[in-house]
Amino acid sequence: MRRLAPIAVSLLVFGVAACGTADNSATPNGPAPAVAGTTAAAPAAPTTDYAAADALYRQMMPGLNLPSGVTFPDHMPEAGGQYQPNAGLVTAQNFWLCAWLFNYLGSGSAKTQAQAATAELAKYAAMDAYAKALDNRGRQAVDDAVKAAQAGNKASVQSFAQNSCGGPFYGKAKPAGS
């Protein structure tokens, strides 16, 4: 069985979590357990539509530097339904991460390119997509991939990128001609 990648999970969380009405942030495994004798329903999580999510995605693009030969798709993918308010931001930051992963992997024997990509990858831990959209396992997977890049372990980075940056949207994070 194929494991869902941290980036894919964050998009699923932001793209479809709004369909429920419970606040799932109370515990790592879902909504807080009901307390005997209470009847109040949990407040609904705020949501937004595709147009607002896509506008935020496009607003984020200029602030995120991409490696040479990579450009952001004009719009984030539309999954239909409602989106968490930060879905566009997370999508842009995850695309950025994939672009730098692919840049690192394509660096070949160019040590300076690999070092530059590794320095960029380390910046992801300061982004909202990492801090707010990933759970502890997702953050650990990203941390392990960054450490692997710092150690020059391209096989581990390749595995993470394959599991996290697949599909037609994130696949566009590869440099032209690769």
C-alpha positions, 0 to 999 in steps of 0.5 A: 500500500502506498503511503500518502506523502506529507505534501499531498496530505497537507493539500488534502487537509486544506482542500477537503477538511472543510467539509466536516463541521468539527474542529479537528485541531483539539487532538492529533487524531481528530476532534476532541472527545465529547464530554458527558452532559454537553450538547454544544456542537463544535464550531465549523472551521472557516472555509473559502472558495476556489477563487479566494484560495487561488488568489492567495496562491497567486499572491504568494508566487512573487515572494517565493524564489524558484530555481532557474528553469522553473515557473509557477503554474498560473493557477493552483489545482481546483479540487472543487468544494470549499478550501481552508483559508490558507490553502493557496499559501500552502500550495505555493509553498509546497510547489516551491519545496518541490522545485528545490527538491528537484533542483537538488536532485538535478544538481549532478556533480555541481556541488555549488548547485546542490549546496544552494538547493540545500540552503533553500530547502532548509528555509521550508521549516520557517514556512506556514506549510511546514509549521501549520499544515503538516502534522508531526510525522509530516514535519519529521519526513521533511526534516529527514529529507533536508538532513539527507540533502545536507548529508548528500544522500540523494537516494533518500531525497529522491524517495521523498520527492517521488512520494511528495511531489508527484502528479501533474501539478507538482510535477511542473516543479521540475526544471524545463528539459528535465 
